[in-house]
Amino acid sequence: MFLSDGFHATGEVKLVSAAITGQLACAGGRFERPDGVALNANGATVGASVFLHGGFHAAGEVNLVRAAITGQLACSGGRFERPGAWR
């Protein structure tokens, strides 16, 4: 699944319990929901790697709780923001 290279979402991207047989590539993608969950992959199964790097930007929570990732989780160069989350 490719949500990368200029992909831009305003609002939650919901992949809850998704079964992705290959990789989840979000390099260069922008996910915006500052007041909540921007990328929700709670309980998802990914049959390869998850790429949240190379210009990835999340303005909001990234939820990978209970996600099963067969390959690597790469976040190098990713930007994660959750304005007001730790007040």
Short mmCIF file of the C-alpha atoms (twelve columns), coordinates in Angstrom:
data_MODEL
# 
_entry.id   MODEL 
# 
loop_
_atom_site.group_PDB 
_atom_site.id 
_atom_site.type_symbol 
_atom_site.label_atom_id 
_atom_site.label_alt_id 
_atom_site.label_comp_id 
_atom_site.label_asym_id 
_atom_site.label_seq_id 
_atom_site.Cartn_x 
_atom_site.Cartn_y 
_atom_site.Cartn_z 
_atom_site.pdbx_PDB_model_num 
ATOM 1  C CA . MET A 1  0.000  0.000  0.000  1 
ATOM 2  C CA . PHE A 2  1.552  3.289  -1.099 1 
ATOM 3  C CA . LEU A 3  0.552  6.518  0.650  1 
ATOM 4  C CA . SER A 4  3.777  8.255  -0.307 1 
ATOM 5  C CA . ASP A 5  5.513  10.732 -2.608 1 
ATOM 6  C CA . GLY A 6  3.202  13.691 -2.168 1 
ATOM 7  C CA . PHE A 7  0.226  11.840 -0.669 1 
ATOM 8  C CA . HIS A 8  -1.659 14.261 1.602  1 
ATOM 9  C CA . ALA A 9  -4.609 13.506 3.876  1 
ATOM 10 C CA . THR A 10 -6.507 15.980 6.018  1 
ATOM 11 C CA . GLY A 11 -8.408 13.911 8.565  1 
ATOM 12 C CA . GLU A 12 -7.885 10.384 9.845  1 
ATOM 13 C CA . VAL A 13 -6.501 7.692  7.561  1 
ATOM 14 C CA . LYS A 14 -8.071 4.580  9.061  1 
ATOM 15 C CA . LEU A 15 -6.410 1.207  8.478  1 
ATOM 16 C CA . VAL A 16 -7.777 -0.466 11.626 1 
ATOM 17 C CA . SER A 17 -7.426 -4.270 11.382 1 
ATOM 18 C CA . ALA A 18 -6.332 -3.973 7.737  1 
ATOM 19 C CA . ALA A 19 -4.575 -6.974 6.192  1 
ATOM 20 C CA . ILE A 20 -1.809 -5.617 3.955  1 
ATOM 21 C CA . THR A 21 0.121  -8.473 2.354  1 
ATOM 22 C CA . GLY A 22 3.029  -6.292 1.231  1 
ATOM 23 C CA . GLN A 23 4.558  -3.115 2.564  1 
ATOM 24 C CA . LEU A 24 2.946  0.032  3.921  1 
ATOM 25 C CA . ALA A 25 4.958  2.841  2.341  1 
ATOM 26 C CA . CYS A 26 4.273  6.368  3.576  1 
ATOM 27 C CA . ALA A 27 7.644  7.959  2.728  1 
ATOM 28 C CA . GLY A 28 7.024  11.552 1.728  1 
ATOM 29 C CA . GLY A 29 3.366  11.365 2.784  1 
ATOM 30 C CA . ARG A 30 1.662  14.008 4.915  1 
ATOM 31 C CA . PHE A 31 -1.060 13.074 7.402  1 
ATOM 32 C CA . GLU A 32 -2.908 15.869 9.209  1 
ATOM 33 C CA . ARG A 33 -5.329 15.684 12.094 1 
ATOM 34 C CA . PRO A 34 -3.734 17.754 14.872 1 
ATOM 35 C CA . ASP A 35 -6.619 17.209 17.298 1 
ATOM 36 C CA . GLY A 36 -6.673 13.405 17.010 1 
ATOM 37 C CA . VAL A 37 -5.394 10.357 15.159 1 
ATOM 38 C CA . ALA A 38 -3.829 11.148 11.771 1 
ATOM 39 C CA . LEU A 39 -2.794 7.573  10.849 1 
ATOM 40 C CA . ASN A 40 -4.642 4.751  12.580 1 
ATOM 41 C CA . ALA A 41 -3.287 1.257  11.913 1 
ATOM 42 C CA . ASN A 42 -4.468 -0.257 15.210 1 
ATOM 43 C CA . GLY A 43 -4.462 -4.045 14.872 1 
ATOM 44 C CA . ALA A 44 -3.285 -3.981 11.258 1 
ATOM 45 C CA . THR A 45 -1.231 -6.824 9.817  1 
ATOM 46 C CA . VAL A 46 1.538  -5.799 7.422  1 
ATOM 47 C CA . GLY A 47 3.265  -8.637 5.567  1 
ATOM 48 C CA . ALA A 48 6.443  -6.641 4.932  1 
ATOM 49 C CA . SER A 49 7.904  -3.365 6.209  1 
ATOM 50 C CA . VAL A 50 6.291  -0.073 7.280  1 
ATOM 51 C CA . PHE A 51 8.059  3.050  6.027  1 
ATOM 52 C CA . LEU A 52 7.337  6.299  7.907  1 
ATOM 53 C CA . HIS A 53 10.540 8.004  6.800  1 
ATOM 54 C CA . GLY A 54 12.056 10.133 4.067  1 
ATOM 55 C CA . GLY A 55 9.898  13.215 4.486  1 
ATOM 56 C CA . PHE A 56 6.983  11.482 6.220  1 
ATOM 57 C CA . HIS A 57 5.079  14.012 8.332  1 
ATOM 58 C CA . ALA A 58 2.253  13.378 10.784 1 
ATOM 59 C CA . ALA A 59 0.493  16.276 12.476 1 
ATOM 60 C CA . GLY A 60 -1.533 14.164 14.878 1 
ATOM 61 C CA . GLU A 61 -1.243 10.765 16.507 1 
ATOM 62 C CA . VAL A 62 0.170  7.743  14.678 1 
ATOM 63 C CA . ASN A 63 -1.423 4.607  16.155 1 
ATOM 64 C CA . LEU A 64 0.301  1.253  15.596 1 
ATOM 65 C CA . VAL A 65 -1.074 -0.409 18.748 1 
ATOM 66 C CA . ARG A 66 -1.392 -4.194 18.254 1 
ATOM 67 C CA . ALA A 67 -0.036 -3.880 14.696 1 
ATOM 68 C CA . ALA A 68 1.830  -6.953 13.445 1 
ATOM 69 C CA . ILE A 69 4.679  -5.895 11.176 1 
ATOM 70 C CA . THR A 70 6.620  -8.745 9.552  1 
ATOM 71 C CA . GLY A 71 9.489  -6.557 8.294  1 
ATOM 72 C CA . GLN A 72 11.055 -3.431 9.673  1 
ATOM 73 C CA . LEU A 73 9.504  -0.245 11.010 1 
ATOM 74 C CA . ALA A 74 11.550 2.586  9.483  1 
ATOM 75 C CA . CYS A 75 10.999 6.107  10.844 1 
ATOM 76 C CA . SER A 76 14.380 7.706  10.084 1 
ATOM 77 C CA . GLY A 77 13.815 11.266 8.921  1 
ATOM 78 C CA . GLY A 78 10.113 11.109 9.783  1 
ATOM 79 C CA . ARG A 79 8.434  13.999 11.563 1 
ATOM 80 C CA . PHE A 80 5.824  13.299 14.231 1 
ATOM 81 C CA . GLU A 81 3.849  16.109 15.882 1 
ATOM 82 C CA . ARG A 82 0.873  16.115 18.211 1 
ATOM 83 C CA . PRO A 83 0.219  19.726 19.195 1 
ATOM 84 C CA . GLY A 84 -1.159 20.050 22.717 1 
ATOM 85 C CA . ALA A 85 -0.955 16.335 23.496 1 
ATOM 86 C CA . TRP A 86 1.204  16.642 26.635 1 
ATOM 87 C CA . ARG A 87 -0.250 19.638 28.425 1 
# 
